Amino acid sequence: MFGSTRLVRKFTEFLTLEWPNFALTQPGGTALDGAEALLTLDQSSPLAHRVSQAAR
């Protein structure tokens, strides 16, 4: 997805509207690590209200 320079620029521009100091960095793990991080996200995180979880 981030192979497109234009997509990366637009994505970064959008996120800096709310977080002016936002910057992309190299991943700190795999996609599964990211999924686990979202699952265990601290509710005080500024991202907590933006994450949805489905339940059965």
N, C-alpha and C positions, 0 to 999 in steps of 0.2 A: 504494500500500500504506500509506503513512504519512498518508493523508488522514483516517484514523480516530484521533481523540484517544485513545480507549481502547487501541488497538493500540500507539500510540507509547508510552503510559505503561507498558503491560505489557512491551514490548520493552526499554525503558530500565530498568525495575525488575529484569528478568532479568540484564541486562549489568552492573548495579551490584553484583550479588551477588559477582562475581569481581573487578570493577574498580570500587571505590567512587567514584572520581573521574570515571567515565565520563560524558560529556555529548554529546548530538547536536549537530552543527554543520551549517551549510549545506554542500552538496557543493562540492568543489574542482574539479569537472570533470563530464564526462558519464559515463554508465553504461559506455561503452567504456573510458574512462580508469580507472574502478574495476576493470574486468576485467583490464586490463594491470597495474595495481598489484598485484593478487592473484597474477598470473602471475610477477611479478618480486619477490615478497615476500622480504625478507631472512630467512634462517632463524633469526636471533636475535630476530626479532619475536615478541611474545607471542601473535600470531595464527597464526604459522607452523604449529603443530601442529593447528590447526583447519581448515586449507585442504586440500582433497583435489584431486588432479589425475587425470584419466583418461588412459590411454595406449592407443594402438591396438595 
